[in-house]
Amino acid sequence: MAGLKFLNPHVKLLVCGAGMALMGFFLYEASNEGALSDGKNLLRAAVFAAFAYFFLTNLIQVFKNRGNPPEI
């Protein structure tokens, strides 16, 4: 993920959450129209899944480092 070394894990959670919200918005509208199997929407679903994966990995990292001081 971009910013692996210089972004704070909490900022990475915010970025991934915002990306999931945006892709979820577009996927929700596509599902209402019935065009979920369109190529563009399949790509959006893949991007949503990638954001979800990075969100979960960053969330695990935050919980593991909760008691440890940050590394400089």
N, C-alpha and C positions, 0 to 999 in steps of 0.2 A: 504494500500500500504506500502511496505517496505520503511523505511526511512521517515515515516510520521512526526516524531518529530524532526529529526536531519538534514534533507535535506532542502536546500533552495528551495522555490517554483520555482525559475527560473531553478535550476538544475533538478528538477522533470519534468519540461517542456521539457528540453533537452533529458532526458532519455526516456520519453514517445514518443517524436518526433523521436528519433533514433529507438526505438522499432517499431513504426508504419512504418517507412521507410523500415526496414529490413523485416517485415512481408508483407508489400505491394510488395516488390521486389519478394519474393517467390510466393505470390498469383498472381502477374502479369505473371510470367513465367508459372505457372500452368494453368492460363486461356488461354494462348497462345497454350499450348499443349492440352487443352480440358479435363484436369483431375481435374477440380475444385471440383467435387463431391467426390473425394477420401477422406477417413477418416482423413488422415494427413493434407490435405488442409482445411478441415472443422475445425480442431483444430487450424490451423493457422489463419483462419478467426475469430474464437472466441478470440484468443489472440490479434489480430488486433483490434477487437471491445473493448476489455478490455483496451488496450493502449489508444484508442480514448476516452473512457469514462474518464480515469484518466487524459488525456491531457485536456479535456474540464473542468473538475472540478478544476484542478490546474490553468487553465487560468482564470476561474471565481475568484478564490482565489487571484490571482495576481491583477486583476482589482479592487477587493474589498479593498485590502490592499495597493493600490497605494499611497494614501495620508497619511497613518498611518506609524509611525515608527515601526521597527521590534520589536517583543517581545523577551525578554531575559529571 
